[in-house]
Amino acid sequence: MKPHKYVRHPKEILEEAKKTKRSKQSKVLNYNDMMLEWVTNHVLASVLLFDIALIVPLMVIPAPNSVKITLGVISGSWIQWWALPALQRSQNKTQAQNDAKAEADHETLTYLATLQDEQMAELQQMSKILEEIKK
């Protein structure tokens, strides 16, 4: 679909927001954001990777069950400490996408409403001119 000069795509709004945010942040925070985005897009989406990283080592370790359970609890806590902020980032990213779509829709509807008002004003002028011609 060809872009329209009055209607922005939500991706444009997101890119503009990213550039603004990155220009205000330090390089360390920018690298952190890029890493979290990669993790959110690649690692957290993979249930298989989670299974391999957590469950398989616990099954393979030659240790008593009590040690395996303890390691499972510690690993679960570590995953919560690490993954919950990444999941929050994923939710924030989804919310930003929804906000960008809403902003694009609002801009489009505002443009269409303004255009409609202009057309109605022209039609009223035309009807006045036609009435004057009839007289």
The 8 nearest C-alpha neighbors of each residue, nearest first, counted from 0:
[[1, 2, 3, 8, 6, 7, 4, 9],
 [0, 2, 3, 4, 6, 8, 7, 5],
 [3, 1, 0, 4, 6, 7, 8, 5],
 [4, 2, 6, 5, 1, 7, 8, 0],
 [3, 5, 6, 2, 7, 1, 8, 107],
 [6, 4, 3, 7, 110, 107, 106, 2],
 [7, 5, 3, 107, 4, 106, 8, 103],
 [8, 6, 103, 9, 11, 5, 12, 3],
 [7, 9, 11, 10, 103, 6, 12, 2],
 [8, 10, 99, 100, 12, 11, 103, 13],
 [11, 9, 13, 8, 12, 14, 99, 96],
 [12, 10, 14, 9, 8, 13, 15, 7],
 [11, 13, 9, 15, 10, 14, 99, 16],
 [14, 12, 10, 16, 15, 11, 17, 99],
 [15, 13, 17, 11, 16, 12, 10, 18],
 [14, 16, 12, 18, 13, 17, 11, 19],
 [15, 17, 13, 19, 14, 18, 20, 12],
 [18, 16, 14, 20, 19, 15, 21, 13],
 [19, 17, 21, 15, 20, 16, 22, 14],
 [18, 20, 16, 22, 17, 21, 15, 23],
 [19, 21, 17, 23, 18, 22, 16, 24],
 [22, 20, 18, 24, 23, 19, 17, 29],
 [21, 23, 19, 20, 24, 18, 25, 17],
 [22, 24, 20, 21, 19, 25, 18, 29],
 [25, 23, 21, 22, 28, 20, 29, 26],
 [24, 26, 27, 28, 29, 23, 21, 22],
 [27, 25, 29, 28, 30, 24, 21, 31],
 [26, 28, 30, 29, 25, 31, 24, 32],
 [27, 29, 31, 30, 25, 26, 32, 24],
 [28, 30, 26, 32, 31, 27, 21, 33],
 [31, 29, 33, 27, 32, 28, 34, 26],
 [30, 32, 28, 34, 29, 33, 35, 27],
 [33, 31, 29, 35, 30, 34, 36, 28],
 [32, 34, 30, 36, 31, 35, 29, 37],
 [35, 33, 37, 31, 36, 32, 30, 38],
 [36, 34, 38, 32, 37, 33, 39, 31],
 [35, 37, 39, 33, 34, 38, 32, 40],
 [38, 36, 34, 40, 35, 39, 41, 33],
 [39, 37, 42, 35, 41, 36, 40, 34],
 [38, 40, 36, 43, 37, 41, 35, 89],
 [39, 41, 37, 38, 36, 44, 42, 43],
 [42, 40, 38, 44, 39, 37, 43, 45],
 [43, 41, 38, 44, 45, 39, 40, 48],
 [44, 42, 39, 45, 41, 38, 40, 46],
 [43, 45, 42, 41, 40, 46, 39, 38],
 [46, 44, 47, 48, 43, 42, 49, 41],
 [47, 45, 49, 48, 50, 44, 43, 42],
 [46, 48, 50, 45, 49, 51, 52, 44],
 [49, 47, 51, 45, 50, 46, 52, 42],
 [50, 48, 46, 52, 47, 51, 53, 45],
 [51, 49, 47, 54, 48, 53, 52, 46],
 [50, 52, 48, 55, 49, 53, 54, 47],
 [53, 51, 49, 50, 48, 54, 55, 56],
 [54, 52, 50, 51, 55, 49, 56, 57],
 [53, 55, 50, 57, 56, 51, 58, 52],
 [54, 56, 58, 51, 57, 53, 59, 50],
 [57, 55, 59, 58, 54, 60, 53, 52],
 [56, 58, 54, 55, 60, 59, 67, 53],
 [57, 59, 55, 56, 60, 54, 67, 61],
 [58, 60, 56, 57, 55, 61, 62, 54],
 [61, 59, 57, 62, 58, 56, 67, 55],
 [62, 60, 59, 63, 58, 57, 67, 64],
 [63, 61, 60, 66, 64, 67, 65, 59],
 [62, 64, 65, 66, 67, 61, 60, 68],
 [63, 65, 67, 66, 68, 62, 69, 61],
 [64, 66, 68, 67, 63, 69, 62, 70],
 [67, 65, 69, 64, 68, 63, 70, 62],
 [66, 68, 64, 70, 69, 65, 57, 71],
 [67, 69, 71, 65, 66, 70, 64, 72],
 [70, 68, 66, 72, 71, 67, 65, 73],
 [69, 71, 67, 73, 68, 72, 74, 66],
 [72, 70, 68, 74, 69, 73, 75, 67],
 [71, 73, 75, 69, 74, 70, 76, 68],
 [74, 72, 70, 76, 75, 71, 77, 69],
 [75, 73, 77, 71, 76, 72, 70, 78],
 [74, 76, 72, 78, 73, 77, 71, 79],
 [75, 77, 79, 73, 74, 78, 72, 80],
 [78, 76, 74, 80, 79, 75, 81, 73],
 [79, 77, 75, 81, 82, 76, 80, 74],
 [78, 80, 76, 82, 77, 83, 81, 75],
 [81, 79, 77, 78, 82, 83, 76, 84],
 [80, 82, 78, 79, 83, 77, 84, 85],
 [83, 81, 85, 79, 78, 84, 86, 80],
 [82, 84, 86, 85, 79, 81, 87, 80],
 [85, 83, 87, 86, 82, 88, 81, 80],
 [84, 86, 88, 82, 83, 87, 39, 89],
 [87, 85, 89, 83, 88, 84, 82, 90],
 [88, 86, 84, 90, 89, 85, 83, 91],
 [89, 87, 91, 85, 86, 90, 92, 84],
 [88, 90, 86, 92, 87, 91, 39, 93],
 [91, 89, 87, 93, 92, 88, 94, 86],
 [90, 92, 88, 94, 89, 93, 95, 87],
 [93, 91, 89, 95, 90, 94, 88, 96],
 [92, 94, 90, 96, 95, 91, 97, 89],
 [93, 95, 91, 97, 96, 92, 98, 90],
 [96, 94, 98, 92, 93, 97, 99, 91],
 [97, 95, 99, 93, 94, 98, 100, 92],
 [96, 98, 94, 100, 95, 99, 101, 93],
 [99, 97, 95, 101, 96, 100, 102, 94],
 [100, 98, 9, 102, 96, 101, 97, 12],
 [101, 99, 9, 97, 103, 102, 98, 104],
 [100, 102, 104, 98, 99, 103, 105, 97],
 [103, 101, 99, 105, 104, 100, 98, 106],
 [104, 102, 100, 106, 105, 101, 9, 7],
 [105, 103, 101, 107, 102, 106, 108, 100],
 [104, 106, 102, 108, 103, 107, 109, 101],
 [107, 105, 109, 103, 104, 108, 110, 102],
 [108, 106, 104, 110, 105, 109, 6, 103],
 [107, 109, 111, 105, 110, 106, 112, 104],
 [110, 108, 112, 106, 107, 111, 105, 113],
 [109, 111, 107, 113, 108, 112, 114, 106],
 [112, 110, 108, 114, 113, 109, 115, 107],
 [113, 111, 115, 109, 114, 110, 108, 116],
 [114, 112, 116, 110, 115, 111, 109, 117],
 [113, 115, 111, 117, 112, 116, 110, 118],
 [114, 116, 112, 118, 113, 117, 111, 119],
 [117, 115, 119, 113, 118, 114, 120, 112],
 [118, 116, 114, 120, 115, 119, 121, 113],
 [119, 117, 115, 121, 120, 116, 122, 114],
 [118, 120, 122, 116, 121, 117, 115, 123],
 [119, 121, 117, 123, 118, 122, 116, 124],
 [122, 120, 124, 118, 119, 123, 125, 117],
 [123, 121, 125, 119, 124, 120, 126, 118],
 [122, 124, 126, 120, 125, 121, 119, 127],
 [123, 125, 121, 127, 122, 126, 128, 120],
 [126, 124, 122, 128, 123, 127, 129, 121],
 [125, 127, 129, 123, 128, 124, 122, 130],
 [128, 126, 124, 130, 125, 129, 123, 131],
 [127, 129, 125, 131, 126, 130, 124, 132],
 [130, 128, 126, 132, 131, 127, 125, 133],
 [129, 131, 127, 133, 132, 128, 126, 134],
 [132, 130, 128, 134, 129, 133, 127, 126],
 [131, 133, 129, 130, 134, 128, 127, 126],
 [134, 132, 130, 131, 129, 128, 127, 126],
 [133, 131, 132, 130, 129, 128, 127, 126]]
